[in-house]
Amino acid sequence: MRNIARAVCLLLALMIAAAGAEAALPDGEYAPDGFSFSGGSGRVEITCPRVMVSGGAAVADLAFSSPNYTRLVLDGTEYAAEHDGDTTRFRVPAPLNADFTVVATTTAMSAPHDVEYALHIHLDAAGPDAGWAPEVEIEAPAPAVCAALAAREIPGLEWQRTMPLKYAREFSVDYYAGGWKLLTVSGSERYLLAPEGEDPPEGLDPEIRVIRRPVKNIYLAATAAMSLFDALGALDAVTLSSLREADWTVAAAAEAMARGDMRYAGKYSAPDYELLVDSGCGLAVESTMILHTPKVREMIERLGIPVFVEHSAYESHPLGRAEWIRLYGALLDREEQAAAFFDRQAAAVEALSGFPNTEKKVAFFYLSTDGRAVVRAPGDYIPRMIELAGGRYAFREGDLPGGRASVSVTMEAFFAAAADADALIYNGSIDDPLDSVGALIQKSPLFADFRAVREGNVWTTDRSLYQAAADTGEFILDLHRVLNGETGELRFLKKVGSE
């Protein structure tokens, strides 16, 4: 028996084969005889070095002369980017010898922008004389499209729609008839939200974890998500915490623990299993740190408690992290509140796109106990925040080893990169907030020769920054105000005095 997704893909393939009639274009790789495009600012060139034909379907290799593109949409289907140095590539099913339109998203500006391009790929061999029918609009689905169809297919459930997302790339939400929802995280982890009183459908993939609604008595070990639950007005759903009262900078969480509405249930690597069971825990929300302790996850799930692993820290765009509030909105049936909150955050940041970049250089760091500077990798969300706010991060791609969000460097290396920075921002959410410039120089005499120190442009974050995922937009606005000298009202940044 074929499942629905395979049937759809097979049907499309058969329709294409029929459209190709008796003499389809032979399989193989072709160099276009002509290619043209229009649209955009004119600063980016698009080329089509090859077209691959298989089973009568053409897949075009499109290359953009910029590394800043993140996705491409063709006929309502989204295709992921492949980056190769300074080039972004997309492989998409495309018509030949006919005009077609794509929309590509670029992050080269202060906020992501969708740019429309008109393309035309000409291939002589695909003309009528070769038996090719370029006027046929039906195209074979790319393998990624078939995979996406298969991933969201649930036996016995009727798929209805997918939640539209603006910045987030690490999750998706699919809706099914009868109130069922499928949450997909990081492309592979899948969670089926069951309506109250409903049992999972027969034949459900055993890899799909079932979460029963209403979701309550959550054990929250992904501490950065607490502010998102707070913004939703849903702290009543979280009754178990991996932090103690004194460790929360989310005021509402600390207050809930003081009242006894939320209890400490052990850290992520050593939870209080007995308390989880006795409290009727319906879900454990974990950060990716749980992946380093698989036996803990296995034990929680043996107790009948589904474990949800959140990946918001892996979002490349800062607003992608904030958009995770929409996933939690789906989890708690509060989609409208979540969308409204996120739209306000996004609008505040997107409004900055009209401001020219100040070109001011910013270093974001803290000092470890061994005297080294710990900085964020250029591709991390903090440097992206700095760029969105109108600044330039002190480190560039290639300056630091890849594969990590934070990198430890010697003070000599930090001096070489940041001595001429216009502003220094000390990460007080990891280390203690900086009390004075004198204290900074005491940590390393080299700081006396930093431009920002000499000019009195040293700042520190407070402890709340790490736990404030819901207020991503507010931190970007703080950065923008600092870079533009508008420092009257700041929420997360404090200027560091000399004493």
Secondary structure, 3 states (H helix, E strand, C coil): CCCHHHHHHHHHHHHHHHHCCCCCCCCEEECCCEEEEEECCCCCCEEEEEEEEECCEEEEEEEECCCCEEEEEECCEEEECEEECCEEEEEEECCCCCEEEEEEEECCCCCCEEEEEEEEEECHHHCHHHCCCCCCCCCCCCHHHHHHHHHHCCCCCCEEEECCCCCCCCEEEEEEHHHCEEEEECCCEEEEEECCCCCCCCCCCCCCEEEECCCCCEEECCHHHHHHHHHCCCHHHEEEECCCHHHCCCHHHHHHHHHCCCEECCCCCCCCHHHHHHCCCCEEEECHHHHHCHHHHHHHHHCCCCEEECCHHHCCCHHHHHCHHHHHHHHCCCHHHHHHHHHHHHHHHHHHHHCCCCCEEEEEEEECCCCCEEEECCCCHHHHHHHHHCEEECCCCCCCCCCCCEEEECHHHHHHHHCCCCEEEECCCCCCCCCCHHHHHHHCHHHHHCHHHHCCCEEEECCCCCCCHHHHHHHHHHHHHHHCCCCCCCCCEEECCCC
